[in-house]
Amino acid sequence: MKRMITIGAAALALALAISGCAYNTANSQWIPLIDGEKGMENFNALGGANWRPEAGAIVADKSTIKGSSVLVSKRSFKDFEVYAEFWADHDTNSGLYIRCTNPTNVSSASAYEAQIWDQNLDQARSTGALMQAATVPVPPIYKSGGRWNTMEIYARGDHMTVKLNGVVTVNVMNGDHKSGPIALQQNNGWIKWRKVLVREL
């Protein structure tokens, strides 16, 4: 049975203290998947989104198909931290997937998706949620539209945390998916990724 957990302020503060993945450019352990307009060669593209390097980032804003398109990393990860910088429009539906157990058919059923979607009709699964594993407070307090944001994900064993702009949005124990590639989604609207780095634990 899947376990879905949301946590209170005290637990959030504890998670922030013990499991932050503050990015340090001097730390050579970080693996750059995207660095400005560089990095498309680190991914396989699935779906019809118009992924391209542009204006200092890897971007997509439309697709030839209806539904999700993803960039799937060629490398797989088990225990790790992710640091990402992204820009989303107010109506963007996107996300950052981790531990994609089926790299040819990435979805929130076969991976963990850190949600980027301010306008999700299911507000408990709007921006900052970890789809199928942890929700966020309703009404939503985490927003990403119309600006550059940071997202940090920590995954060691069954323990995962998600930070949006330095604030812990998820602290959860869930063992559904153990390892796999990282994927970047474009489902609707503009999404820009100007930095995605991974550090194995």
N, CA and C atoms as a LAMMPS dump frame, in Angstrom:
ITEM: TIMESTEP
0
ITEM: NUMBER OF ATOMS
603
ITEM: BOX BOUNDS ff ff ff
-5.0000000000000000e+02 5.0000000000000000e+02
-5.0000000000000000e+02 5.0000000000000000e+02
-5.0000000000000000e+02 5.0000000000000000e+02
ITEM: ATOMS id mol type element x y z
1 1 1 N 0.84 -1.19 0
2 1 2 C 0 0 0
3 1 3 C 0.878 1.244 0
4 2 1 N 0.558 2.212 -0.815
5 2 2 C 1.317 3.442 -0.872
6 2 3 C 1.049 4.249 0.379
7 3 1 N 2.097 4.902 0.883
8 3 2 C 1.969 5.733 2.06
9 3 3 C 2.069 7.19 1.662
10 4 1 N 1.056 7.974 1.988
11 4 2 C 1.047 9.395 1.654
12 4 3 C 1.061 10.175 2.947
13 5 1 N 2.076 11.05 3.105
14 5 2 C 2.283 11.728 4.364
15 5 3 C 2.492 13.213 4.126
16 6 1 N 1.808 14.049 4.896
17 6 2 C 2.146 15.464 4.95
18 6 3 C 2.602 15.741 6.372
19 7 1 N 3.421 16.758 6.551
20 7 2 C 4.016 16.962 7.86
21 7 3 C 3.781 18.365 8.339
22 8 1 N 3.883 18.526 9.66
23 8 2 C 3.655 19.81 10.278
24 8 3 C 4.876 20.685 10.278
25 9 1 N 4.717 21.874 10.866
26 9 2 C 5.777 22.877 10.827
27 9 3 C 7.036 22.415 11.537
28 10 1 N 6.887 21.739 12.681
29 10 2 C 8.065 21.301 13.427
30 10 3 C 8.877 20.293 12.638
31 11 1 N 8.18 19.34 12.019
32 11 2 C 8.889 18.338 11.223
33 11 3 C 9.53 18.965 9.997
34 12 1 N 8.853 19.959 9.411
35 12 2 C 9.436 20.652 8.272
36 12 3 C 10.725 21.346 8.669
37 13 1 N 10.72 21.973 9.828
38 13 2 C 11.927 22.66 10.283
39 13 3 C 13.061 21.669 10.51
40 14 1 N 12.736 20.508 11.094
41 14 2 C 13.745 19.482 11.305
42 14 3 C 14.294 18.978 9.987
43 15 1 N 13.406 18.74 9.018
44 15 2 C 13.859 18.265 7.707
45 15 3 C 14.76 19.288 7.047
46 16 1 N 14.418 20.548 7.188
47 16 2 C 15.233 21.607 6.609
48 16 3 C 16.627 21.6 7.211
49 17 1 N 16.699 21.314 8.518
50 17 2 C 17.989 21.343 9.187
51 17 3 C 18.865 20.16 8.832
52 18 1 N 18.261 18.966 8.682
53 18 2 C 19.085 17.763 8.556
54 18 3 C 19.223 17.242 7.148
55 19 1 N 18.368 17.659 6.23
56 19 2 C 18.439 17.033 4.916
57 19 3 C 18.498 18.029 3.773
58 20 1 N 18.979 19.224 4.041
59 20 2 C 19.115 20.205 2.969
60 20 3 C 20.234 19.808 2.026
61 21 1 N 20.087 20.208 0.775
62 21 2 C 21.144 19.904 -0.197
63 21 3 C 21.618 21.201 -0.825
64 22 1 N 22.153 22.085 0.041
65 22 2 C 22.598 23.389 -0.429
66 22 3 C 23.656 23.216 -1.51
67 23 1 N 23.424 23.865 -2.629
68 23 2 C 24.305 23.715 -3.781
69 23 3 C 25.512 24.619 -3.635
70 24 1 N 26.685 24.068 -3.832
71 24 2 C 27.932 24.81 -3.766
72 24 3 C 28.676 24.602 -5.072
73 25 1 N 28.884 25.677 -5.827
74 25 2 C 29.504 25.543 -7.145
75 25 3 C 30.921 25.017 -7.062
76 26 1 N 31.55 25.128 -5.904
77 26 2 C 32.923 24.658 -5.753
78 26 3 C 32.991 23.16 -5.479
79 27 1 N 31.85 22.539 -5.273
80 27 2 C 31.841 21.122 -4.93
81 27 3 C 31.867 20.278 -6.193
82 28 1 N 32.98 19.593 -6.419
83 28 2 C 33.16 18.844 -7.661
84 28 3 C 32.332 17.568 -7.712
85 29 1 N 31.657 17.217 -6.616
86 29 2 C 30.851 16.001 -6.611
87 29 3 C 29.553 16.169 -7.392
88 30 1 N 29.165 17.382 -7.653
89 30 2 C 27.931 17.607 -8.394
90 30 3 C 28.127 17.26 -9.86
91 31 1 N 27.188 16.494 -10.416
92 31 2 C 27.207 16.098 -11.827
93 31 3 C 26.257 17.018 -12.582
94 32 1 N 26.745 17.836 -13.514
95 32 2 C 25.853 18.737 -14.248
96 32 3 C 25.125 18.008 -15.378
97 33 1 N 23.811 17.918 -15.273
98 33 2 C 22.996 17.402 -16.373
99 33 3 C 22.585 18.534 -17.306
100 34 1 N 22.289 19.693 -16.721
101 34 2 C 22.031 20.902 -17.502
102 34 3 C 22.81 22.039 -16.868
103 35 1 N 23.507 22.797 -17.694
104 35 2 C 24.225 23.979 -17.24
105 35 3 C 24.056 25.041 -18.314
106 36 1 N 23.095 25.924 -18.109
107 36 2 C 22.755 26.905 -19.127
108 36 3 C 22.168 26.22 -20.352
109 37 1 N 22.74 26.47 -21.52
110 37 2 C 22.24 25.851 -22.747
111 37 3 C 22.901 24.504 -23.033
112 38 1 N 23.754 24.045 -22.131
113 38 2 C 24.455 22.778 -22.325
114 38 3 C 23.738 21.642 -21.601
115 39 1 N 23.728 20.452 -22.222
116 39 2 C 23.232 19.289 -21.519
117 39 3 C 22.218 18.435 -22.253
118 40 1 N 21.747 18.871 -23.413
119 40 2 C 20.767 18.067 -24.135
120 40 3 C 21.281 16.653 -24.414
121 41 1 N 22.599 16.517 -24.573
122 41 2 C 23.179 15.205 -24.865
123 41 3 C 23.103 14.256 -23.676
124 42 1 N 22.746 14.745 -22.497
125 42 2 C 22.626 13.894 -21.309
126 42 3 C 21.26 13.238 -21.192
127 43 1 N 20.356 13.523 -22.145
128 43 2 C 18.978 13.067 -22.045
129 43 3 C 18.508 12.405 -23.342
130 44 1 N 17.515 11.549 -23.182
131 44 2 C 16.71 11.064 -24.306
132 44 3 C 15.371 11.794 -24.25
133 45 1 N 14.899 12.273 -25.388
134 45 2 C 13.635 13.009 -25.448
135 45 3 C 12.499 12.058 -25.827
136 46 1 N 11.439 12.06 -25.012
137 46 2 C 10.236 11.279 -25.295
138 46 3 C 9.066 12.236 -25.462
139 47 1 N 8.188 11.957 -26.426
140 47 2 C 7.044 12.822 -26.66
141 47 3 C 7.35 13.87 -27.703
142 48 1 N 6.487 14.874 -27.807
143 48 2 C 6.59 15.821 -28.912
144 48 3 C 6.961 17.233 -28.542
145 49 1 N 7.478 17.463 -27.331
146 49 2 C 7.812 18.828 -26.924
147 49 3 C 8.998 19.363 -27.714
148 50 1 N 9.008 20.663 -27.917
149 50 2 C 10.057 21.321 -28.708
150 50 3 C 11.24 21.742 -27.821
151 51 1 N 11.853 20.759 -27.154
152 51 2 C 13.007 21.031 -26.306
153 51 3 C 14.141 21.612 -27.148
154 52 1 N 14.778 22.664 -26.611
155 52 2 C 15.866 23.299 -27.348
156 52 3 C 16.674 24.181 -26.402
157 53 1 N 17.964 24.406 -26.719
158 53 2 C 18.741 25.39 -25.967
159 53 3 C 18.376 26.792 -26.424
160 54 1 N 18.112 27.683 -25.445
161 54 2 C 17.683 29.03 -25.802
162 54 3 C 17.852 29.966 -24.617
163 55 1 N 18.478 31.109 -24.852
164 55 2 C 18.577 32.187 -23.859
165 55 3 C 19.095 31.694 -22.513
166 56 1 N 20.131 30.856 -22.557
167 56 2 C 20.788 30.424 -21.333
168 56 3 C 20.124 29.29 -20.597
169 57 1 N 19.244 28.535 -21.265
170 57 2 C 18.545 27.436 -20.61
171 57 3 C 18.128 26.392 -21.65
172 58 1 N 17.637 25.26 -21.169
173 58 2 C 16.972 24.261 -22.009
174 58 3 C 15.476 24.483 -21.817
175 59 1 N 14.754 24.742 -22.904
176 59 2 C 13.371 25.196 -22.784
177 59 3 C 12.433 24.385 -23.679
178 60 1 N 11.155 24.427 -23.328
179 60 2 C 10.083 23.886 -24.171
180 60 3 C 8.82 24.675 -23.858
181 61 1 N 7.986 24.913 -24.89
182 61 2 C 6.758 25.662 -24.658
183 61 3 C 5.553 25.084 -25.384
184 62 1 N 5.773 24.081 -26.234
185 62 2 C 4.64 23.46 -26.915
186 62 3 C 5.041 22.06 -27.363
187 63 1 N 4.033 21.309 -27.806
188 63 2 C 4.276 19.923 -28.182
189 63 3 C 3.407 19.55 -29.372
190 64 1 N 3.885 18.588 -30.146
191 64 2 C 3.108 18.084 -31.278
192 64 3 C 2.117 17.013 -30.851
193 65 1 N 2.169 16.61 -29.571
194 65 2 C 1.24 15.606 -29.056
195 65 3 C 0.484 16.18 -27.868
196 66 1 N -0.617 15.571 -27.523
197 66 2 C -1.349 15.953 -26.325
198 66 3 C -0.816 15.136 -25.165
199 67 1 N -0.533 15.806 -24.065
200 67 2 C -0.038 15.095 -22.9
201 67 3 C 1.435 15.35 -22.656
202 68 1 N 1.994 14.535 -21.787
203 68 2 C 3.327 14.774 -21.265
204 68 3 C 4.438 14.418 -22.242
205 69 1 N 5.47 15.266 -22.271
206 69 2 C 6.729 14.971 -22.935
207 69 3 C 7.833 15.125 -21.9
208 70 1 N 8.887 14.339 -22.022
209 70 2 C 9.935 14.365 -20.999
210 70 3 C 11.319 14.25 -21.621
211 71 1 N 12.277 14.839 -20.935
212 71 2 C 13.693 14.567 -21.154
213 71 3 C 14.121 13.591 -20.065
214 72 1 N 14.62 12.422 -20.451
215 72 2 C 14.982 11.371 -19.506
216 72 3 C 16.502 11.228 -19.483
217 73 1 N 17.092 11.327 -18.308
218 73 2 C 18.545 11.235 -18.221
219 73 3 C 19.021 9.855 -18.648
220 74 1 N 20.153 9.833 -19.343
221 74 2 C 20.731 8.562 -19.778
222 74 3 C 21.346 7.803 -18.607
223 75 1 N 21.627 8.53 -17.548
224 75 2 C 22.226 7.933 -16.353
225 75 3 C 21.156 7.668 -15.299
226 76 1 N 21.327 6.586 -14.554
227 76 2 C 20.38 6.204 -13.507
228 76 3 C 20.979 6.516 -12.138
229 77 1 N 20.098 6.808 -11.17
230 77 2 C 20.543 7.175 -9.832
231 77 3 C 19.7 6.461 -8.786
232 78 1 N 20.318 6.162 -7.628
233 78 2 C 19.625 5.472 -6.535
234 78 3 C 19.459 6.398 -5.337
235 79 1 N 20.548 6.691 -4.631
236 79 2 C 20.54 7.625 -3.504
237 79 3 C 21.289 8.877 -3.946
238 80 1 N 20.654 10.047 -3.816
239 80 2 C 21.234 11.23 -4.442
240 80 3 C 20.523 12.5 -3.975
241 81 1 N 21.107 13.633 -4.353
242 81 2 C 20.487 14.948 -4.231
243 81 3 C 20.397 15.558 -5.622
244 82 1 N 19.354 16.326 -5.853
245 82 2 C 19.19 17.076 -7.094
246 82 3 C 19.051 18.551 -6.747
247 83 1 N 19.749 19.382 -7.504
248 83 2 C 19.559 20.82 -7.412
249 83 3 C 19.17 21.308 -8.802
250 84 1 N 18.049 22.029 -8.901
251 84 2 C 17.573 22.5 -10.203
252 84 3 C 17.13 23.949 -10.101
253 85 1 N 17.351 24.69 -11.186
254 85 2 C 16.83 26.039 -11.337
255 85 3 C 15.902 26.041 -12.547
256 86 1 N 14.665 26.489 -12.359
257 86 2 C 13.68 26.452 -13.44
258 86 3 C 12.821 27.697 -13.434
259 87 1 N 12.286 28 -14.606
260 87 2 C 11.297 29.068 -14.772
261 87 3 C 10.034 28.432 -15.32
262 88 1 N 8.899 28.779 -14.713
263 88 2 C 7.607 28.26 -15.158
264 88 3 C 6.642 29.417 -15.339
265 89 1 N 5.783 29.306 -16.352
266 89 2 C 4.719 30.285 -16.518
267 89 3 C 3.617 29.998 -15.498
268 90 1 N 2.665 30.917 -15.38
269 90 2 C 1.616 30.753 -14.366
270 90 3 C 0.727 29.543 -14.648
271 91 1 N 0.579 29.162 -15.93
272 91 2 C -0.277 28.027 -16.261
273 91 3 C 0.522 26.773 -16.609
274 92 1 N 1.822 26.785 -16.364
275 92 2 C 2.678 25.65 -16.718
276 92 3 C 2.321 24.406 -15.915
277 93 1 N 2.281 23.282 -16.62
278 93 2 C 2.164 21.963 -15.999
279 93 3 C 3.456 21.229 -16.311
280 94 1 N 4.284 21.053 -15.295
281 94 2 C 5.584 20.43 -15.473
282 94 3 C 5.927 19.654 -14.211
283 95 1 N 7.144 19.145 -14.156
284 95 2 C 7.586 18.429 -12.979
285 95 3 C 8.979 17.876 -13.172
286 96 1 N 9.572 17.471 -12.07
287 96 2 C 10.881 16.824 -12.079
288 96 3 C 10.687 15.422 -11.515
289 97 1 N 10.906 14.413 -12.363
290 97 2 C 10.744 13.02 -11.954
291 97 3 C 12.074 12.474 -11.447
292 98 1 N 12.007 11.632 -10.423
293 98 2 C 13.176 10.896 -9.966
294 98 3 C 12.841 9.411 -9.898
295 99 1 N 13.904 8.583 -9.96
296 99 2 C 13.772 7.123 -9.869
297 99 3 C 12.73 6.593 -10.854
298 100 1 N 12.918 6.946 -12.109
299 100 2 C 11.995 6.497 -13.154
300 100 3 C 12.243 5.012 -13.428
301 101 1 N 11.343 4.162 -12.977
302 101 2 C 11.551 2.719 -13.107
303 101 3 C 11.258 2.211 -14.51
304 102 1 N 10.567 3.013 -15.322
305 102 2 C 10.314 2.661 -16.721
306 102 3 C 10.702 3.858 -17.586
307 103 1 N 11.977 3.957 -17.969
308 103 2 C 12.457 5.153 -18.674
309 103 3 C 11.829 5.384 -20.044
310 104 1 N 11.143 4.386 -20.594
311 104 2 C 10.495 4.574 -21.891
312 104 3 C 9.037 5 -21.753
313 105 1 N 8.528 5.026 -20.528
314 105 2 C 7.14 5.435 -20.291
315 105 3 C 7.067 6.086 -18.915
316 106 1 N 7.563 7.307 -18.834
317 106 2 C 7.685 7.999 -17.551
318 106 3 C 6.34 8.587 -17.143
319 107 1 N 5.937 8.308 -15.905
320 107 2 C 4.705 8.866 -15.357
321 107 3 C 4.799 8.834 -13.844
322 108 1 N 3.816 9.461 -13.184
323 108 2 C 3.813 9.449 -11.726
324 108 3 C 3.439 8.088 -11.165
325 109 1 N 3.073 7.138 -12.03
326 109 2 C 2.836 5.766 -11.578
327 109 3 C 4.123 4.951 -11.553
328 110 1 N 5.128 5.37 -12.328
329 110 2 C 6.369 4.61 -12.416
330 110 3 C 7.58 5.388 -11.919
331 111 1 N 7.33 6.52 -11.251
332 111 2 C 8.402 7.362 -10.731
333 111 3 C 7.81 8.299 -9.684
334 112 1 N 8.684 9.009 -8.971
335 112 2 C 8.243 10.1 -8.112
336 112 3 C 8.317 11.398 -8.914
337 113 1 N 7.246 12.174 -8.89
338 113 2 C 7.226 13.448 -9.594
339 113 3 C 7.105 14.594 -8.607
340 114 1 N 8.131 15.428 -8.543
341 114 2 C 8.044 16.676 -7.793
342 114 3 C 7.284 17.664 -8.675
343 115 1 N 6.095 17.996 -8.24
344 115 2 C 5.139 18.701 -9.089
345 115 3 C 5.47 20.181 -9.262
346 116 1 N 5.285 20.669 -10.509
347 116 2 C 5.337 22.093 -10.834
348 116 3 C 4.049 22.394 -11.595
349 117 1 N 3.045 22.851 -10.864
350 117 2 C 1.741 23.128 -11.491
351 117 3 C 0.886 23.927 -10.518
352 118 1 N 1.015 25.235 -10.578
353 118 2 C 0.276 26.092 -9.651
354 118 3 C -1.23 25.943 -9.795
355 119 1 N -1.702 25.642 -11.012
356 119 2 C -3.131 25.647 -11.294
357 119 3 C -3.791 24.264 -11.239
358 120 1 N -3.113 23.288 -10.673
359 120 2 C -3.692 21.944 -10.598
360 120 3 C -5.061 21.995 -9.912
361 121 1 N -6.069 21.4 -10.539
362 121 2 C -7.406 21.375 -9.933
363 121 3 C -7.399 20.602 -8.622
364 122 1 N -6.523 19.605 -8.519
365 122 2 C -6.319 18.898 -7.251
366 122 3 C -5.243 19.659 -6.487
367 123 1 N -5.665 20.642 -5.707
368 123 2 C -4.718 21.576 -5.108
369 123 3 C -3.749 20.915 -4.14
370 124 1 N -4.131 19.804 -3.572
371 124 2 C -3.219 19.092 -2.675
372 124 3 C -2.023 18.513 -3.424
373 125 1 N -2.154 18.441 -4.757
374 125 2 C -1.064 17.928 -5.589
375 125 3 C -0.57 19.007 -6.56
376 126 1 N -0.569 20.232 -6.074
377 126 2 C -0.042 21.341 -6.871
378 126 3 C 1.453 21.495 -6.585
379 127 1 N 2.022 22.612 -6.998
380 127 2 C 3.461 22.824 -6.919
381 127 3 C 4.019 22.491 -5.528
382 128 1 N 5.086 21.702 -5.539
383 128 2 C 5.748 21.305 -4.298
384 128 3 C 5.393 19.923 -3.814
385 129 1 N 4.3 19.35 -4.32
386 129 2 C 3.903 17.998 -3.918
387 129 3 C 4.815 16.958 -4.566
388 130 1 N 4.838 15.772 -3.999
389 130 2 C 5.53 14.631 -4.583
390 130 3 C 4.446 13.641 -4.964
391 131 1 N 4.124 13.622 -6.251
392 131 2 C 2.951 12.883 -6.713
393 131 3 C 2.984 11.43 -6.25
394 132 1 N 1.835 10.936 -5.801
395 132 2 C 1.62 9.574 -5.324
396 132 3 C 2.304 9.303 -3.991
397 133 1 N 3.012 10.279 -3.426
398 133 2 C 3.722 10.028 -2.17
399 133 3 C 3.419 11.049 -1.086
400 134 1 N 3.264 12.331 -1.441
401 134 2 C 3.032 13.352 -0.415
402 134 3 C 2.34 14.559 -1.024
403 135 1 N 1.382 15.108 -0.293
404 135 2 C 0.62 16.266 -0.737
405 135 3 C 1.161 17.538 -0.087
406 136 1 N 0.58 18.681 -0.474
407 136 2 C 0.916 19.97 0.124
408 136 3 C -0.344 20.568 0.741
409 137 1 N -0.193 21.576 1.596
410 137 2 C -1.368 22.165 2.241
411 137 3 C -2.341 22.78 1.24
412 138 1 N -3.609 22.771 1.599
413 138 2 C -4.668 23.404 0.812
414 138 3 C -5.334 24.457 1.693
415 139 1 N -5.531 25.687 1.193
416 139 2 C -5.178 26.18 -0.144
417 139 3 C -3.671 26.237 -0.328
418 140 1 N -3.213 26.132 -1.592
419 140 2 C -1.778 26.055 -1.86
420 140 3 C -1.023 27.291 -1.361
421 141 1 N 0.14 27.054 -0.795
422 141 2 C 0.988 28.151 -0.326
423 141 3 C 2.293 28.227 -1.114
424 142 1 N 2.539 27.231 -1.968
425 142 2 C 3.776 27.201 -2.758
426 142 3 C 3.452 27.541 -4.213
427 143 1 N 4.135 28.549 -4.753
428 143 2 C 3.888 29.003 -6.121
429 143 3 C 5.208 29.132 -6.863
430 144 1 N 5.161 28.878 -8.18
431 144 2 C 6.373 28.98 -8.989
432 144 3 C 6.19 29.822 -10.25
433 145 1 N 4.96 30.181 -10.59
434 145 2 C 4.681 30.807 -11.874
435 145 3 C 5.255 32.202 -12.038
436 146 1 N 5.825 32.449 -13.233
437 146 2 C 6.263 33.774 -13.6
438 146 3 C 7.612 34.194 -13.057
439 147 1 N 8.425 33.236 -12.598
440 147 2 C 9.727 33.604 -12.034
441 147 3 C 10.677 32.416 -12.073
442 148 1 N 11.937 32.698 -11.79
443 148 2 C 12.92 31.635 -11.614
444 148 3 C 12.814 31.078 -10.199
445 149 1 N 12.951 29.777 -10.094
446 149 2 C 12.817 29.066 -8.838
447 149 3 C 13.959 28.07 -8.671
448 150 1 N 14.16 27.635 -7.447
449 150 2 C 15.052 26.509 -7.191
450 150 3 C 14.235 25.347 -6.65
451 151 1 N 14.639 24.145 -7.033
452 151 2 C 14.054 22.929 -6.483
453 151 3 C 15.194 22.012 -6.062
454 152 1 N 15.102 21.502 -4.846
455 152 2 C 16.109 20.592 -4.32
456 152 3 C 15.411 19.33 -3.836
457 153 1 N 15.922 18.198 -4.256
458 153 2 C 15.339 16.919 -3.863
459 153 3 C 16.431 16.055 -3.242
460 154 1 N 16.107 15.465 -2.104
461 154 2 C 16.997 14.558 -1.393
462 154 3 C 16.316 13.192 -1.368
463 155 1 N 17.028 12.155 -1.81
464 155 2 C 16.467 10.802 -1.82
465 155 3 C 17.528 9.819 -1.352
466 156 1 N 17.326 9.276 -0.17
467 156 2 C 18.214 8.241 0.365
468 156 3 C 17.352 7.121 0.916
469 157 1 N 17.439 5.953 0.294
470 157 2 C 16.561 4.867 0.692
471 157 3 C 15.113 5.267 0.505
472 158 1 N 14.297 5.055 1.524
473 158 2 C 12.88 5.405 1.446
474 158 3 C 12.595 6.853 1.844
475 159 1 N 13.612 7.576 2.301
476 159 2 C 13.407 8.942 2.791
477 159 3 C 13.634 9.95 1.675
478 160 1 N 12.669 10.845 1.501
479 160 2 C 12.775 11.877 0.478
480 160 3 C 12.289 13.211 1.018
481 161 1 N 12.985 14.27 0.63
482 161 2 C 12.505 15.619 0.905
483 161 3 C 12.538 16.417 -0.387
484 162 1 N 11.643 17.387 -0.479
485 162 2 C 11.594 18.32 -1.597
486 162 3 C 11.616 19.727 -1.02
487 163 1 N 12.456 20.59 -1.593
488 163 2 C 12.478 22.009 -1.234
489 163 3 C 12.146 22.833 -2.468
490 164 1 N 11.317 23.844 -2.288
491 164 2 C 11.037 24.832 -3.332
492 164 3 C 11.488 26.182 -2.81
493 165 1 N 12.439 26.789 -3.501
494 165 2 C 12.976 28.091 -3.099
495 165 3 C 13.419 28.091 -1.633
496 166 1 N 14.077 26.99 -1.239
497 166 2 C 14.656 26.878 0.088
498 166 3 C 13.709 26.44 1.184
499 167 1 N 12.426 26.231 0.86
500 167 2 C 11.426 25.839 1.86
501 167 3 C 11.052 24.374 1.648
502 168 1 N 11.097 23.573 2.707
503 168 2 C 10.724 22.175 2.605
504 168 3 C 9.226 22.055 2.37
505 169 1 N 8.839 21.414 1.262
506 169 2 C 7.429 21.191 0.965
507 169 3 C 7.009 19.75 1.226
508 170 1 N 7.971 18.828 1.214
509 170 2 C 7.693 17.399 1.402
510 170 3 C 8.8 16.782 2.241
511 171 1 N 8.393 15.965 3.207
512 171 2 C 9.315 15.122 3.97
513 171 3 C 8.579 13.807 4.176
514 172 1 N 8.995 12.752 3.488
515 172 2 C 8.17 11.555 3.412
516 172 3 C 9.035 10.296 3.395
517 173 1 N 8.463 9.218 3.894
518 173 2 C 9.04 7.889 3.764
519 173 3 C 8.163 7.106 2.795
520 174 1 N 8.759 6.609 1.721
521 174 2 C 8.011 5.85 0.724
522 174 3 C 8.985 4.987 -0.056
523 175 1 N 8.686 3.705 -0.185
524 175 2 C 9.612 2.777 -0.822
525 175 3 C 9.144 2.212 -2.139
526 176 1 N 8.263 2.924 -2.83
527 176 2 C 7.697 2.383 -4.062
528 176 3 C 8.722 2.264 -5.192
529 177 1 N 9.616 3.244 -5.3
530 177 2 C 10.579 3.257 -6.406
531 177 3 C 11.984 3.408 -5.834
532 178 1 N 12.889 2.523 -6.25
533 178 2 C 14.211 2.435 -5.628
534 178 3 C 15.305 3.157 -6.398
535 179 1 N 15.245 3.16 -7.724
536 179 2 C 16.293 3.795 -8.511
537 179 3 C 15.798 4.001 -9.936
538 180 1 N 16.535 4.806 -10.674
539 180 2 C 16.19 5.046 -12.067
540 180 3 C 16.643 6.423 -12.509
541 181 1 N 16.447 6.744 -13.771
542 181 2 C 16.835 8.054 -14.294
543 181 3 C 16.027 9.193 -13.693
544 182 1 N 16.478 10.404 -13.982
545 182 2 C 15.776 11.641 -13.676
546 182 3 C 15.124 12.121 -14.97
547 183 1 N 13.957 12.735 -14.869
548 183 2 C 13.279 13.223 -16.077
549 183 3 C 12.673 14.597 -15.828
550 184 1 N 12.657 15.411 -16.873
551 184 2 C 12.097 16.758 -16.831
552 184 3 C 10.883 16.798 -17.744
553 185 1 N 9.767 17.296 -17.231
554 185 2 C 8.501 17.204 -17.951
555 185 3 C 8.08 18.539 -18.561
556 186 1 N 7.451 18.452 -19.724
557 186 2 C 6.666 19.547 -20.287
558 186 3 C 5.313 18.966 -20.648
559 187 1 N 4.277 19.433 -19.958
560 187 2 C 2.921 18.947 -20.227
561 187 3 C 2.053 20.052 -20.782
562 188 1 N 2.346 21.283 -20.35
563 188 2 C 1.617 22.446 -20.859
564 188 3 C 2.385 23.697 -20.475
565 189 1 N 2.472 24.64 -21.393
566 189 2 C 3.059 25.937 -21.086
567 189 3 C 4.576 25.948 -21.107
568 190 1 N 5.125 27.127 -20.846
569 190 2 C 6.566 27.343 -20.862
570 190 3 C 7.236 26.712 -19.653
571 191 1 N 8.327 26.002 -19.893
572 191 2 C 9.2 25.539 -18.82
573 191 3 C 10.639 25.721 -19.29
574 192 1 N 11.464 26.268 -18.42
575 192 2 C 12.87 26.507 -18.732
576 192 3 C 13.717 25.935 -17.594
577 193 1 N 14.731 25.172 -17.951
578 193 2 C 15.669 24.617 -16.973
579 193 3 C 17.052 25.187 -17.278
580 194 1 N 17.599 25.982 -16.364
581 194 2 C 18.923 26.541 -16.632
582 194 3 C 20.028 25.856 -15.815
583 195 1 N 19.629 25.006 -14.857
584 195 2 C 20.62 24.231 -14.128
585 195 3 C 19.939 23.009 -13.54
586 196 1 N 20.517 21.83 -13.783
587 196 2 C 20.093 20.595 -13.116
588 196 3 C 21.369 19.845 -12.772
589 197 1 N 21.604 19.663 -11.473
590 197 2 C 22.801 18.978 -11.016
591 197 3 C 22.418 17.865 -10.062
592 198 1 N 23.213 16.798 -10.074
593 198 2 C 22.954 15.633 -9.24
594 198 3 C 24.223 15.289 -8.455
595 199 1 N 24.06 14.943 -7.204
596 199 2 C 25.179 14.469 -6.384
597 199 3 C 24.77 13.152 -5.743
598 200 1 N 25.517 12.098 -6.034
599 200 2 C 25.21 10.777 -5.477
600 200 3 C 25.618 10.729 -4
601 201 1 N 24.828 10.022 -3.216
602 201 2 C 25.061 9.894 -1.779
603 201 3 C 25.674 8.538 -1.442
